Every structure is written in C-alpha cells, then in structure tokens.
C-alpha cells in the first residue's frame, strides 16, 4: 500500500497497523523501517499495535479484540467530527484509490 501511494506522489501522514500473531511481526518491522526512511512524511504518526501483551516489534499493544474495536470507534468518531468541522474543498479529492 505504501508503494502504491508513493507511485501516485502521495505520502501518508498517519499509519495504523494492528496484528495479533507472529506473521504480523514483518509488518511491524516494515512500518518501523518506513517511518525512518522516505516512504512516510517526516511528521507521520505511526502506530504499530499488537493485540495481547507479548514480545513484539510493535511499539504499542491492545489487550484484546474489544479494545481494537473501541480504538477504531474512537478514531471514526474523531475523524467524523474533524470532517464536519473542516469540509474539504470542492477541488480536493479524498479518493486516492481510483
């Protein structure tokens, strides 16, 4: 996904990765490397979260699936509030996946 955005000249300023098993550790390592490189904006907020307390390359953890749901609901709420307070210009497009 990061490579696709780069090809379009886009640089994400927020990245959230959530995983719960060993196969997700590669994703956590990749996103940590990207945060140190030029794949992300220098001001990008990067959150790599593992579900459950265990050794991980993720910087953050969430206790369980219910906490993941609460996080996503909170992000959706804040995003909606910001969108209502700051509507996009008519010329801007938020659909980067066309």
C-alpha positions, 0 to 999 in steps of 0.5 A: 500500500505504501508503494502504491501511494508513493507511485501516485506522489502521495505520502501518508501522514498517519499509519495504523497497523494492528496484528495479533500473531507472529506473521504480523511481526514483518509488518511491524518491522516494515512500518518501523523501517518506513517511518525512518526512511522516505516512504512516510512524511517526516511528521507521520504518526505511526502506530504499530499495535499488537493485540495481547501483551507479548514480545513484539516489534510493535511499539504499542499493544491492545489487550484484546479484540474489544479494545481494537474495536473501541480504538477504531470507534474512537478514531471514526468518531474523531475523524467524523467530527474533524470532517464536519468541522473542516469540509474539504474543498470542492477541488480536493479529492479524498479518493486516492484509490481510483 
